[in-house]
Amino acid sequence: MKTEKIYYKNQFQTFCEAVLIEKTENGLIFDKSVAYPEGGGQIGDVGVLIRCKDGFQIPFYNTTKIKGRNLFLSDFPSIKVENQIVHHIESNYEFQKEEKFLIKLDSVKRAQTTLHHSGLHLALMVLEDMFPGIDKKIAGAKITDKYGRLDFSIEFKFSPEQIANIESRCNEYIDKNIPINIFSHPEENEALYWKCDSYIVPCGGTHCENTKDLVGIKIKRKSIGKTSERLIVELPFNEEFFNLYGDSND
């Protein structure tokens, strides 16, 4: 049985009631969840599981996905869909199947991670225009609530002037209030794309809905080897964007 992924329907929903369907060595699996699992460089959500019958609370410190169906499309990267989502807990509690829980996110962490994911795409959008084909040189990615980063296998270092130019051009897009759209591949609902202006890239992470949410973006770089370079995106806390993550279960 797969886990219904509520974050694909409403990424601003911060909690849901769910039924326990399986207990694994690493954590608990429910019939549905608002928690985004680690994947594509983005960290998994954290939060708390509240047992409905007595209010007993258990923190979950990570969210990952297991099982699923392999998806192979000619025009989309190979991924797994229809996964189960594991909510990782530290203690070996005893539970019964079909117990009801409230799954509640750390909404600040989710909101800031969401901003950093879209901010990283925006920076790469500018970078690809400056260095065509550099997306093929990506060697790694990490998106957290504190930063987003991309590692490149390249033979040169980003200069201070280039970094300043990337940041300036990102701010131009931010000032234009350009919509950010997420849409599915016509053959698979869980194969998602990120679109800003005319730039489209496959991505199933969580994202803001407009470049204006990325105000205050900072771009940095770090040398991580003779042929490796790291681009880092940092964003301040955005209260207006965070307020979209209200305590709504609609």
C-alpha positions as CSV (number, residue, x, y, z in Angstrom):
1,M,0.0,0.0,0.0
2,K,1.4,3.4,-1.0
3,T,1.3,6.5,1.1
4,E,-0.9,9.3,-0.2
5,K,1.3,12.3,-0.7
6,I,-0.7,15.3,0.5
7,Y,2.2,17.8,-0.2
8,Y,1.6,17.2,-3.9
9,K,-2.0,18.4,-3.5
10,N,-1.4,21.2,-1.0
11,Q,2.2,21.9,0.0
12,F,1.1,24.5,2.6
13,Q,-0.9,22.0,4.6
14,T,1.0,21.4,7.9
15,F,-0.9,18.5,9.5
16,C,-3.2,15.7,8.7
17,E,-4.9,12.8,10.4
18,A,-3.5,9.4,9.2
19,V,-3.8,5.7,9.9
20,L,-0.8,3.6,10.8
21,I,-0.3,0.9,8.2
22,E,3.1,-0.5,9.1
23,K,5.9,-0.2,11.7
24,T,9.4,-0.8,10.4
25,E,12.8,-0.9,12.0
26,N,13.3,2.8,11.2
27,G,9.9,4.3,11.8
28,L,6.2,4.4,11.1
29,I,4.4,4.3,7.7
30,F,0.9,5.8,7.3
31,D,-1.8,5.7,4.7
32,K,-1.2,9.4,4.0
33,S,1.2,12.2,5.0
34,V,2.0,15.9,4.7
35,A,5.7,15.2,5.4
36,Y,8.0,15.5,2.4
37,P,10.6,12.6,2.3
38,E,14.3,13.2,1.7
39,G,15.0,13.1,-2.1
40,G,16.5,15.1,-5.0
41,G,18.9,16.8,-2.6
42,Q,16.1,18.1,-0.3
43,I,16.1,17.1,3.3
44,G,13.2,15.2,4.7
45,D,10.6,17.0,6.9
46,V,10.6,16.7,10.7
47,G,7.8,17.2,13.1
48,V,5.7,15.3,15.7
49,L,3.3,12.3,15.6
50,I,0.4,12.7,18.0
51,R,-1.6,9.5,18.8
52,C,-5.3,10.5,18.5
53,K,-6.6,8.2,21.3
54,D,-4.5,9.6,24.1
55,G,-2.5,12.6,22.7
56,F,0.8,10.8,23.2
57,Q,3.5,12.7,21.2
58,I,6.5,11.3,19.4
59,P,9.0,13.5,17.5
60,F,10.0,12.3,14.0
61,Y,13.5,13.5,13.1
62,N,13.5,12.6,9.4
63,T,11.3,11.4,6.5
64,T,12.4,9.0,3.8
65,K,10.7,7.0,1.1
66,I,10.9,3.2,0.4
67,K,9.6,0.7,-2.1
68,G,7.6,2.2,-5.0
69,R,7.3,1.7,-8.7
70,N,10.2,2.4,-11.1
71,L,9.3,5.0,-13.7
72,F,11.1,5.1,-17.0
73,L,10.1,7.8,-19.5
74,S,12.1,8.8,-22.5
75,D,11.9,12.5,-21.7
76,F,12.2,12.4,-17.9
77,P,14.9,11.2,-15.4
78,S,14.3,7.8,-14.0
79,I,12.5,8.0,-10.6
80,K,10.4,5.8,-8.2
81,V,6.8,6.7,-7.7
82,E,4.0,5.4,-5.5
83,N,6.4,5.1,-2.6
84,Q,5.7,4.5,1.1
85,I,6.9,7.3,3.4
86,V,8.8,6.4,6.6
87,H,8.6,8.8,9.5
88,H,11.8,8.1,11.5
89,I,11.5,8.0,15.3
90,E,14.2,7.3,17.9
91,S,12.5,5.0,20.4
92,N,11.0,1.6,20.0
93,Y,7.4,2.3,20.9
94,E,4.7,-0.4,20.6
95,F,1.7,0.5,18.4
96,Q,-1.1,-1.3,16.7
97,K,-1.9,-1.2,13.1
98,E,-4.8,1.1,12.1
99,E,-4.2,3.4,15.1
100,K,-4.9,7.0,14.1
101,F,-2.3,9.7,14.4
102,L,-2.0,13.5,13.7
103,I,1.1,14.1,11.7
104,K,2.3,17.7,12.3
105,L,5.2,19.4,10.5
106,D,7.9,21.7,11.8
107,S,6.4,24.4,9.5
108,V,9.3,26.9,9.9
109,K,11.8,24.3,8.7
110,R,9.6,23.3,5.8
111,A,9.0,26.9,4.7
112,Q,12.7,27.8,4.8
113,T,13.7,24.6,3.0
114,T,11.1,25.3,0.3
115,L,12.5,28.8,-0.2
116,H,16.0,27.5,-0.5
117,H,15.0,24.9,-3.1
118,S,13.4,27.5,-5.3
119,G,16.3,29.9,-4.7
120,L,18.7,27.2,-5.9
121,H,16.8,26.7,-9.1
122,L,16.7,30.4,-9.7
123,A,20.5,30.6,-9.3
124,L,21.0,27.7,-11.6
125,M,18.6,29.3,-14.1
126,V,21.0,32.3,-14.2
127,L,24.1,30.2,-14.2
128,E,23.0,28.1,-17.2
129,D,22.5,31.3,-19.1
130,M,26.0,32.5,-18.2
131,F,27.6,29.1,-18.7
132,P,25.5,27.0,-21.2
133,G,25.7,23.3,-20.4
134,I,26.9,23.7,-16.8
135,D,23.9,21.8,-15.6
136,K,25.5,18.7,-17.0
137,K,28.5,19.3,-14.7
138,I,26.4,19.0,-11.5
139,A,28.0,16.5,-9.1
140,G,25.8,16.9,-6.1
141,A,23.1,19.0,-4.4
142,K,21.8,19.7,-0.9
143,I,18.8,21.7,0.1
144,T,18.1,22.5,3.8
145,D,16.3,25.2,5.8
146,K,19.7,27.0,6.2
147,Y,21.1,26.9,2.6
148,G,20.9,25.3,-0.8
149,R,24.1,24.2,-2.6
150,L,25.1,22.8,-5.9
151,D,28.5,21.1,-6.5
152,F,30.0,21.3,-10.0
153,S,32.8,19.3,-11.6
154,I,34.4,22.1,-13.6
155,E,37.9,23.3,-14.4
156,F,37.5,26.9,-13.3
157,K,36.5,28.9,-10.3
158,F,33.7,31.4,-10.0
159,S,35.1,34.9,-9.7
160,P,33.8,37.4,-7.2
161,E,32.4,39.4,-10.2
162,Q,30.5,36.4,-11.5
163,I,29.0,35.6,-8.1
164,A,27.9,39.2,-7.8
165,N,26.4,39.0,-11.3
166,I,24.5,35.8,-10.4
167,E,23.1,37.5,-7.3
168,S,22.2,40.7,-9.2
169,R,20.4,38.8,-11.9
170,C,18.5,36.7,-9.4
171,N,17.3,39.9,-7.8
172,E,16.1,41.2,-11.1
173,Y,13.9,38.1,-11.4
174,I,12.7,38.5,-7.8
175,D,11.8,42.2,-8.4
176,K,9.7,41.1,-11.5
177,N,7.4,38.9,-9.3
178,I,7.5,36.0,-11.8
179,P,5.2,33.1,-11.1
180,I,6.7,29.7,-10.3
181,N,4.7,26.8,-11.6
182,I,4.8,23.1,-10.8
183,F,3.2,20.8,-13.2
184,S,3.1,17.0,-14.0
185,H,4.3,15.1,-16.9
186,P,1.4,14.1,-19.1
187,E,2.0,10.4,-18.5
188,E,2.7,10.5,-14.7
189,N,1.3,12.6,-12.0
190,E,4.4,12.2,-9.7
191,A,6.8,13.2,-12.4
192,L,6.9,16.9,-11.8
193,Y,8.5,20.0,-13.4
194,W,9.5,23.4,-12.0
195,K,8.9,26.3,-14.3
196,C,10.0,30.0,-14.0
197,D,9.7,32.3,-17.0
198,S,10.7,30.0,-19.9
199,Y,13.1,27.8,-17.8
200,I,11.8,24.3,-17.1
201,V,13.6,21.6,-15.1
202,P,12.4,18.2,-13.7
203,C,11.9,18.5,-9.9
204,G,9.5,17.0,-7.4
205,G,10.5,19.1,-4.3
206,T,8.5,21.7,-2.5
207,H,8.6,25.3,-3.9
208,C,7.3,28.8,-3.5
209,E,4.9,30.2,-6.0
210,N,6.5,33.4,-7.0
211,T,10.1,34.8,-7.3
212,K,9.0,37.6,-4.9
213,D,9.2,35.1,-2.0
214,L,13.0,34.9,-2.6
215,V,13.8,38.4,-1.5
216,G,17.1,38.8,0.3
217,I,18.8,36.0,-1.6
218,K,22.6,35.7,-1.2
219,I,24.9,33.9,-3.5
220,K,28.3,32.5,-2.4
221,R,30.9,30.1,-3.7
222,K,33.4,27.7,-2.2
223,S,36.3,25.8,-3.7
224,I,36.0,22.1,-2.8
225,G,38.9,20.8,-4.9
226,K,41.0,21.5,-8.0
227,T,38.2,20.5,-10.3
228,S,35.2,21.1,-8.0
229,E,33.3,24.2,-7.2
230,R,30.3,24.8,-4.9
231,L,27.6,27.4,-5.4
232,I,25.7,28.3,-2.2
233,V,22.3,30.0,-1.9
234,E,21.2,31.5,1.4
235,L,17.8,33.2,2.2
236,P,16.6,35.0,5.3
237,F,13.4,34.0,7.2
238,N,10.5,35.2,5.2
239,E,7.5,35.8,7.6
240,E,5.1,36.6,4.8
241,F,5.8,33.3,3.1
242,F,5.8,31.4,6.4
243,N,2.3,32.7,7.1
244,L,1.1,30.7,4.1
245,Y,1.7,27.6,6.3
246,G,-1.2,28.3,8.6
247,D,-2.8,25.7,10.9
248,S,-5.3,24.7,8.2
249,N,-6.3,21.1,7.4
250,D,-8.4,22.0,4.4
